[in-house]
Amino acid sequence: MRTLLRLASCAAILAIVATPARSQGIFDRIKKKAADAVTQKAEDKVNTKIDEMSRKLVNNSFAAMFGDSASATGNGGGGASGAVGSTPFSLGGNAKTEESYTFNVVTTMEIESSKNAGRSDGKAVLMMHFNTNEAYTGTSITSADTKKQEGTAFVILDAKNQAMVMLMASEKSKFSIAYGWKEAQKYTPASTTVPKDQVNWDTVKVWRSYSKIGTKTIAGYAADGYRSESPDATVEMWVSHDGALSVGNMFAANSGMKQMKGRVPADYPQGMLLQMTSTNNKTAEKVTMTVTKIDTNAHVTYAMADYPKMDASKK
């Protein structure tokens, strides 16, 4: 408003001292400057609104994925290290990424928990993406609240580059944020302590605290069942050792997801987890995870060029 008043004052003064022809030219320039000022202000408001929506989308998606939105876009006081809340991710450091991420195995897993007298707390569906030749995995989550979401998020855990990448998409834009991932080395091929080819799972009757309970077919794949019992909990797991589902440690990398955190034992028998039922013997809380679909001929690619990088630390 002050800018427009100043321009109007200049116009009034020039109208007195200038010739008619010159005055018209000056008035045209003033008019253009005034129009440019209004346009710029409108654009600034739009950009501010887009920034706010982007931050909200990132924070909401981060909370949905990891259960902690603190500092997801650099506004939660992540500290000097840039740590994002209680997660193993950090902002800053210019985390590197691949130019594109390609996945050839996609599994659909349904996760449901119940607490009070068997009443369900809701069901979440995880679309988990893997590449049988690369140390990275990607996941998207849908739930009953999907319609309330203002956009979508696809999270990539990249062990090779020690990065967690969030690919965000809304009706208006696409962008990405890359975080450092300090636990990445736990999931690289070199960190596998017991190679699968050294274990004959057909003869294994006991694996650590698990006893084999049988075999069955889940989502078209043979799975071995194991049970672990303790005073605190009873866990029943069904794992496939099919070579087509060999994704190394990358399935375990997803254990940090909100829906899986603290629910998938770290020492469960090696292989692709296809089903799990965990019951808390003290509270009766029950969690079930079931893979309902497996696509081993998937051709899914995310190109980073389609998701311009957003510097969340400057937001």
Buried (B, 14 or more C-beta within 10 A) or exposed (E): EEEEEEBEEEBEEBEEEBEEEEBEEBBEEBEEBBEEEEEEEEEEEEEEEBEEBBBBBBBBBBBBBBBBBBBBBBBBEBEEEBBBBEBBBBBBBEBEBBEEBBBBBBBBBBBBBBBEEEEEEEBBBBBBBBBBEBBBBBBBBBBEEEEEBEBBBBBBBBBBBBBBBBBBBBEEBEBBBBBBBBBBEBBBEEEEEEEEEEBEBEEBEEBEBBEBEEEEEBBEBEBBBBBBBEEEBBBBBBBBBBEBBBBBBBBBBBBBBBBBBEBBBEEBBBBBBBBBBBBEEEEEBBBBBBBEEBBBEBEBEBEBEEBEBBEBBEB
